[in-house]
Every structure is written in C-alpha cells, then in structure tokens.
Amino acid sequence: MTGLRGIAALVVLAGALTGVSTIGMAAGDAEEAPAVFTEAYLNDPANIEAGRAIWQEQCRLCHGYAAYPGKAPKLKPRRYKPGFVFKRVTNGFRKMPSWKEVYSREERMAVVTYVLSKEFSP
C-alpha cells in the first residue's frame, strides 16, 4: 500500500482494530486526547527544562521582553490554567500560529510546564 489510498486504508484498519470510527475523517484529522497536567508533571525539573529550551528557541521571539511592546501580548502565567495554555500553544490564537504540526504533544506540554513554573521569565 502506497500513497493516499494506502494511508486511508491503514486509518480505516486502525479504527477497526481500536473501535474508533474513521468514517468521514481524513488522514491527520484525528483529535488529540486532552493533555493531563498533574502536580508531579508540572513540577518535574526535566519537563520544565525541556519547556525552557523550546521557549528560548521559539516563543521568546514574540513573547519575550525584547519583543515588548509589539509582537505579542505579555504573558500573565499566574492567571492561566495548564489546559488553557496547552490549547493556545496547540491551536494558536488570533495572530499566534498553531504549533501542533511543529512540536510534539510532549514538547507542547513541556512549554506549559515552563510557562507556569516559578522559573519562568519572559
């Protein structure tokens, strides 16, 4: 199996094996399960550091101190819940692009842990 027909057949087969209906779904349309942020996950130094690395590479260009005033709103992490930040990072908002196709679920979750951590500094 090759090409789009092969991919579509694999999606249907995977749905049949897992009991998930794929009728009307194109390849890549599957929704992610909601991210679960436990206190342990949010406070794990490895997750915070992974998020810091992505922040430094990508996010601070628009949300960092050097970007103010202008590119993006100043973040107020003390007001945010993890699910809110994850949705914004995943789906984008207004002029902010979606990062779902760029960063893995784990990487996006790591960004959330950093933004909500005590170590966060735009």
N, C-alpha and C positions, 0 to 999 in steps of 0.2 A: 504494500500500500504506500503510495506516494501522493504528494500534492494535497489539495484541499479535500478531495473525496476521501483520501486515506485518513486525514485528520478528523473529518466529520464522522467516519466510521469508528474511529477509536474513541471519540467523545461519546457516541451512542453506546458502544460496548462498555465503556467505563461507567456510564449511567446505569446500564442494565446490571452490571456487577455490584454496584453500590446502592441500587434502588433509587437513584436520583433521576428524575425525568429530565431529558435533554430536548424535548420537543420544543421547537421554536427558538432554541438557543444556538447562536453561532459560536464557533470555537473562540475561546477567550472571554466569553460573556459570563462565565461562572462568577458568582459573587463570593467574596471572601467572608469567612465567618468573622464575627466581631472579635476584635482584639481584647484579650483579658489581661488586665493590669492588676496584679496582686501587690501588696506592700513589699513582699520579698523581691518581686521582679523590679519594681520601681526603685528599690534601694540597692540593687545589685551593682557593685562598682564596675563590673565588666560591661553591663548594659549602659551605664552612664558614660563610660569612656568611649564605647562604640558610637553612642549618640553624639558625643562631643566631636569626634573625628568627622562625622558627616556634617554636623553644624559648621565646623570650621571650613570644610571643603565647599559647602553649597549654601547653607541657609544664611550665614552671617553677611553674605554679599548684599542681601536685601534687608535683613532684619538686624544687622549689627550696628554698633554705634557709628561707624563710618558712613553708614547709609542714611542716617537721620540728618536733617529731615528729608523726606522724599520718597524713596522707592517703596517701602512697605511700612505698615503700622508698627509702632513699638509694641513689643510683646509684653503682656502682663500675666506671667505664668501663675501667680498666686491666685488668680481668678479662674483658672482653667481646670477642667477635669480631664483625665487622660483620654477618654473616648472622644472628647471634643477636639483635642489637639491631633489625635490619630486621624480623625475624619478629614481635618483640614490638610494635613500632610498628604494623606492618601488621595483625596479628591480635588484638592485645590479650593480656592475661594476667590471670587472676583478676578483680579489680575494675577493671583498666585496660581502657578500651574499645578497640575496633579503630579505627584511623584510616584504613583503606583507602578508605572512602567519603567521607572528608573531604579528605584530602590526596592529591595525585597521587603516582605512583611516584617521580618525581624529587624531590618535596618530602620524601617519607619517607626517601629515600636521603640527602638533604641533612641531615636531622636526625641520621642516623647519623654523617655526617662530622663534624658539630659535637660530638656526644657523645663521639666517640673522638679528638677533636683536643686539642692542648695548650692551646687557648684555652678549652676547656670549663670552665664554672664554674656549678654549680647555683645 
